[in-house]
Amino acid sequence: MPKKERSETAAKAKGKAATARRRIDVRLTEQEAQRIEQIVAQGHYFSKADFARTAVREKLSAVASQVEQRKAPA
């Protein structure tokens, strides 16, 4: 593979990774953290990160549907 093609491919991959990943810090109480660990240990989620991503996505979709409902009657 020529050097030029590898560098272009690497640049594309790097650009995708930079836009796809964001970091969010969340402060939880000890009880909340333990409950999440229990839920993950029971096999409902693959990891704590999976739990967090799912919770955020569900909350975002719920908020989006509420916003749509408020706009519809007007």
Secondary structure, 3 states (H helix, E strand, C coil): CCHHHHHHHHHHHHHHHHHHCCCCCCCCCHHHHHHHHHHHHCCCCCCHHHHHHHHHHHHHHHHHHHHHHHHCCC
